[in-house]
C-alpha cells in the first residue's frame, strides 16, 4: 500500500473516531442503560436495583389507564397538527409569491417559534383565564357570551386549548421549512405549467407537493415526534390537570420518575416512547411514499 493511500485511510479514520466515540457515549450507552433500568424496580435512590424482567412493561400496558389517557392526549396534538400541514404549505406558497411586505410577514410567522416557551405559557394562561381573560372578553365584546368557557379546567376542551398554543408556536417553523423547499423549485417549471394551462390545484398537487416531498416528509416526522414528546406546554400551563385530563406521555413519565420515585417504570416508558417514534415514523413514511408515488 503506497504512502498516499495510508495517509488517506489515517485521515478518514481520525475524522471518524471522535464522532463514533461521542455516539457511543451519548447515544448507545444511555439507551442501553435506560433499557437495563426498565427491567428493574429501581427508585432512583437505592444503590441496588432489583431485577424484575418485563413487569414494568406489563404494568404500563395492561394496568395503567393514565398512560392510555396521556397517549390519547398525544394523539390529539398529532392529528390537529397533521390537519394543519396543508394550510401551512398554502401559507408558505402565498409568502413565496410576489406580495407586498412579504419579509415582514415571514418574520411575524416565524417569531412565535423563537419566543421563550415559559413566556408563551404564562401569556396564554392569562389569555385563557376565566376571570377577565382576553379570550372571554373578546367573545363578550362580539356578543358571544354563550361561548365563554373555563378553557383550562374543562376536561372536554382543555387539550384543544393547549393544542392551539402549540399550533401558534410551531406552525411558523413549518412554514419556514416549506418556504425553503419552495425556493428550491426551478421557477421555469412553474412558469411552463402556467403556460400549459395548469390550474392552481393541479400545480399544487402535481408539481409543488412532489417537488418538496422530502421537506413534507421531514415536517410530518417533526410533527409526529413532537406530538409524542410534547411536555412544556401542558406542564407549564395546566401541570397535566385537571386530574390527568391534559397529561401527555412525556409529562406522565417525568412525574413517574421524580414524583413517584419509580425510575424503573419511567425507564420502561422512555424505551416505549423511543420504540413508538421509530415504528410510527416508519409507518408514516411508507404511507406518505405510497401517496406521493401513486
C-alpha positions as CSV (number, residue, x, y, z in Angstrom):
1,X,0.0,0.0,0.0
2,X,1.5,3.3,-1.0
3,X,2.0,6.3,1.3
4,X,-0.8,8.3,-0.2
5,X,-3.3,5.6,0.4
6,X,-2.1,5.1,4.0
7,X,-2.4,8.8,4.7
8,X,-5.9,8.9,3.2
9,X,-7.0,6.0,5.4
10,X,-5.5,7.6,8.5
11,X,-7.2,10.9,7.7
12,X,-10.6,9.2,7.3
13,X,-10.3,7.1,10.4
14,X,-9.1,10.1,12.5
15,X,-12.2,12.0,11.5
16,X,-14.5,9.1,12.3
17,X,-13.0,8.3,15.7
18,X,-14.4,11.3,17.6
19,X,-18.0,11.1,16.2
20,X,-18.1,7.3,16.9
21,X,-16.9,7.9,20.5
22,X,-19.5,10.6,21.0
23,X,-22.2,8.4,19.5
24,X,-21.2,5.6,21.9
25,X,-21.0,7.9,25.0
26,X,-24.2,10.0,24.4
27,X,-26.5,7.7,22.5
28,X,-25.7,4.0,22.7
29,X,-24.6,3.9,26.3
30,X,-27.6,5.9,27.7
31,X,-30.0,3.9,25.6
32,X,-28.6,0.7,26.9
33,X,-28.6,1.9,30.4
34,X,-32.2,3.1,30.0
35,X,-33.3,-0.4,28.8
36,X,-31.5,-2.1,31.7
37,X,-33.1,0.2,34.2
38,X,-36.5,-0.6,32.7
39,X,-36.0,-4.2,33.8
40,X,-35.7,-3.2,37.4
41,X,-37.8,-1.7,40.2
42,X,-35.2,1.0,40.9
43,X,-36.5,4.0,42.8
44,X,-33.6,6.3,41.7
45,X,-32.1,6.4,45.2
46,X,-31.1,2.9,46.3
47,X,-27.6,1.6,45.5
48,X,-29.1,-1.7,44.4
49,X,-31.5,-2.4,41.6
50,X,-33.9,-5.4,41.9
51,X,-34.3,-7.2,38.5
52,X,-38.0,-7.8,37.7
53,X,-37.9,-8.5,34.0
54,X,-40.6,-7.1,31.8
55,X,-43.0,-6.4,34.7
56,X,-42.8,-2.6,34.2
57,X,-43.9,-3.0,30.6
58,X,-46.8,-5.3,31.5
59,X,-47.9,-2.9,34.3
60,X,-47.7,0.1,31.9
61,X,-49.7,-1.6,29.1
62,X,-52.4,-3.5,31.0
63,X,-52.8,-1.8,34.4
64,X,-52.2,1.9,33.9
65,X,-55.2,3.7,32.5
66,X,-53.4,7.0,33.0
67,X,-50.8,6.0,30.4
68,X,-53.5,5.5,27.8
69,X,-55.2,8.8,28.7
70,X,-51.9,10.5,28.2
71,X,-51.3,8.8,24.8
72,X,-54.8,9.8,23.7
73,X,-53.9,13.4,24.5
74,X,-50.7,13.0,22.5
75,X,-52.9,11.8,19.6
76,X,-54.9,15.0,19.7
77,X,-51.7,17.0,19.2
78,X,-50.7,14.8,16.3
79,X,-54.0,14.8,14.5
80,X,-54.6,18.6,14.8
81,X,-51.1,19.5,13.7
82,X,-51.3,17.0,10.8
83,X,-54.5,18.6,9.6
84,X,-52.9,22.0,9.6
85,X,-49.9,20.9,7.5
86,X,-51.7,21.6,4.1
87,X,-52.7,25.1,5.5
88,X,-49.1,25.7,6.5
89,X,-47.9,24.8,3.0
90,X,-50.5,27.1,1.5
91,X,-49.3,30.0,3.7
92,X,-45.7,29.3,2.5
93,X,-46.9,29.4,-1.1
94,X,-48.5,32.8,-0.5
95,X,-45.4,34.2,1.2
96,X,-43.3,32.9,-1.7
97,X,-45.3,34.8,-4.2
98,X,-44.9,38.5,-5.1
99,X,-46.8,40.2,-2.3
100,X,-46.0,43.4,-0.5
101,X,-44.1,43.3,2.8
102,X,-43.6,39.6,2.5
103,X,-40.4,39.7,4.5
104,X,-42.4,41.3,7.3
105,X,-45.0,38.6,7.2
106,X,-42.2,35.9,7.1
107,X,-40.7,37.4,10.3
108,X,-44.1,37.6,12.1
109,X,-44.9,34.0,11.1
110,X,-41.6,32.7,12.4
111,X,-41.4,34.9,15.6
112,X,-43.5,32.7,17.9
113,X,-41.1,29.8,17.4
114,X,-38.2,31.8,18.8
115,X,-40.1,33.3,21.8
116,X,-39.3,31.7,25.1
117,X,-41.6,28.8,25.9
118,X,-42.2,29.8,29.5
119,X,-43.2,33.3,28.4
120,X,-45.6,31.8,25.9
121,X,-47.1,29.5,28.5
122,X,-47.8,32.3,31.0
123,X,-49.1,34.7,28.3
124,X,-51.7,32.1,27.2
125,X,-52.5,31.3,30.8
126,X,-53.7,34.9,31.2
127,X,-55.3,34.8,27.7
128,X,-57.4,31.7,28.7
129,X,-58.2,33.0,32.2
130,X,-61.9,32.7,33.0
131,X,-61.6,35.9,35.1
132,X,-61.1,38.8,32.7
133,X,-59.1,36.7,30.3
134,X,-58.6,38.2,26.9
135,X,-60.4,35.4,25.0
136,X,-63.6,35.5,27.1
137,X,-63.5,39.3,26.9
138,X,-63.3,39.2,23.1
139,X,-66.2,36.7,23.0
140,X,-68.2,39.1,25.3
141,X,-67.4,42.1,23.1
142,X,-68.7,40.4,20.0
143,X,-71.9,39.2,21.7
144,X,-70.9,35.6,22.1
145,X,-71.1,35.2,25.9
146,X,-72.6,31.7,25.3
147,X,-69.2,30.6,24.0
148,X,-67.3,31.7,27.1
149,X,-65.6,28.8,28.9
150,X,-63.2,27.8,31.6
151,X,-60.7,26.9,28.9
152,X,-58.1,25.2,31.1
153,X,-60.3,23.5,33.6
154,X,-62.9,21.9,31.3
155,X,-61.8,18.4,30.6
156,X,-63.5,18.3,27.3
157,X,-61.7,21.3,25.8
158,X,-58.5,21.7,27.7
159,X,-56.4,19.7,25.3
160,X,-57.7,21.7,22.3
161,X,-56.8,24.9,24.2
162,X,-53.3,23.6,24.7
163,X,-53.0,22.4,21.1
164,X,-53.9,25.9,19.9
165,X,-50.9,27.2,21.8
166,X,-48.7,24.5,20.2
167,X,-50.0,25.5,16.7
168,X,-49.3,29.1,17.4
169,X,-45.7,28.3,18.4
170,X,-44.7,25.7,15.8
171,X,-46.7,26.4,12.7
172,X,-44.4,29.2,11.7
173,X,-41.4,26.9,11.9
174,X,-43.1,24.5,9.4
175,X,-43.9,27.5,7.1
176,X,-40.3,28.5,7.0
177,X,-39.3,24.9,6.2
178,X,-41.8,24.8,3.4
179,X,-40.5,28.2,2.1
180,X,-37.0,26.8,1.9
181,X,-38.4,23.9,-0.1
182,X,-40.4,26.1,-2.4
183,X,-37.5,28.3,-3.2
184,X,-35.6,25.2,-4.4
185,X,-38.2,24.6,-7.2
186,X,-37.0,26.0,-10.5
187,X,-39.2,28.9,-11.5
188,X,-39.2,27.9,-15.1
189,X,-41.1,24.7,-14.3
190,X,-43.9,26.6,-12.6
191,X,-44.0,29.2,-15.4
192,X,-44.2,26.4,-18.0
193,X,-47.1,24.8,-16.1
194,X,-49.0,28.1,-16.1
195,X,-48.4,28.5,-19.9
196,X,-49.7,24.9,-20.4
197,X,-52.9,25.9,-18.6
198,X,-52.4,24.1,-15.3
199,X,-54.8,25.4,-12.7
200,X,-53.8,26.2,-9.1
201,X,-54.9,22.9,-7.7
202,X,-53.0,20.9,-10.3
203,X,-49.9,22.9,-9.8
204,X,-50.2,22.4,-6.0
205,X,-50.7,18.6,-6.2
206,X,-48.7,17.6,-9.3
207,X,-45.7,20.0,-9.1
208,X,-45.2,21.6,-5.7
209,X,-46.0,18.6,-3.4
210,X,-43.8,16.1,-5.3
211,X,-41.0,18.6,-5.7
212,X,-40.8,19.2,-1.9
213,X,-41.7,15.7,-0.8
214,X,-38.6,15.4,1.3
215,X,-39.5,18.6,3.2
216,X,-43.0,17.5,3.8
217,X,-41.7,14.1,5.0
218,X,-39.5,15.9,7.5
219,X,-42.3,18.2,8.7
220,X,-44.5,15.1,9.2
221,X,-41.7,13.4,11.2
222,X,-41.2,16.6,13.2
223,X,-44.9,16.7,13.9
224,X,-45.1,13.0,14.9
225,X,-42.0,13.2,17.2
226,X,-43.1,16.5,18.7
227,X,-46.6,15.2,19.4
228,X,-45.3,12.1,21.2
229,X,-42.7,14.2,23.2
230,X,-44.8,17.2,24.0
231,X,-44.1,18.3,27.5
232,X,-43.5,22.0,28.1
233,X,-46.9,23.4,27.2
234,X,-49.1,21.1,29.4
235,X,-46.5,21.2,32.2
236,X,-46.3,25.0,32.4
237,X,-50.0,25.8,31.7
238,X,-52.0,23.1,33.4
239,X,-49.5,20.7,35.1
240,X,-51.4,18.0,33.3
241,X,-54.7,18.9,35.0
242,X,-57.5,18.9,35.8
243,X,-56.5,15.5,37.1
244,X,-54.8,13.8,34.2
245,X,-57.1,15.3,31.6
246,X,-54.2,17.2,29.8
247,X,-51.3,15.0,30.8
248,X,-49.1,13.7,28.0
249,X,-46.9,10.6,27.8
250,X,-43.7,12.5,28.5
251,X,-45.2,14.5,31.3
252,X,-46.5,11.3,32.9
253,X,-43.1,9.7,32.5
254,X,-41.4,12.6,34.3
255,X,-44.0,12.5,37.1
256,X,-43.5,8.8,37.4
257,X,-39.7,9.2,37.9
258,X,-39.5,12.3,40.1
259,X,-42.8,12.5,41.9
260,X,-43.4,8.8,42.5
261,X,-39.7,7.8,42.5
262,X,-40.3,4.9,40.1
263,X,-37.3,5.2,37.8
264,X,-37.7,1.6,36.6
265,X,-41.2,2.3,35.3
266,X,-40.2,5.7,33.9
267,X,-37.3,4.0,32.1
268,X,-39.7,1.5,30.6
269,X,-41.9,4.4,29.4
270,X,-38.8,6.0,27.9
271,X,-37.9,2.9,26.0
272,X,-41.6,2.6,24.8
273,X,-41.5,6.2,23.6
274,X,-38.4,5.5,21.6
275,X,-40.0,2.4,20.0
276,X,-43.2,4.3,19.2
277,X,-41.3,7.1,17.5
278,X,-39.4,4.6,15.3
279,X,-42.4,2.5,14.5
280,X,-44.8,5.4,13.8
281,X,-42.1,7.1,11.8
282,X,-41.6,4.1,9.6
283,X,-45.4,3.6,9.1
284,X,-45.9,7.3,8.3
285,X,-43.0,7.4,5.9
286,X,-44.3,4.3,3.9
287,X,-47.9,5.7,3.8
288,X,-46.6,9.1,2.5
289,X,-44.4,7.4,-0.1
290,X,-47.3,5.5,-1.4
291,X,-49.5,8.6,-1.6
292,X,-46.9,10.7,-3.4
293,X,-45.8,7.9,-5.8
294,X,-49.4,6.9,-6.5
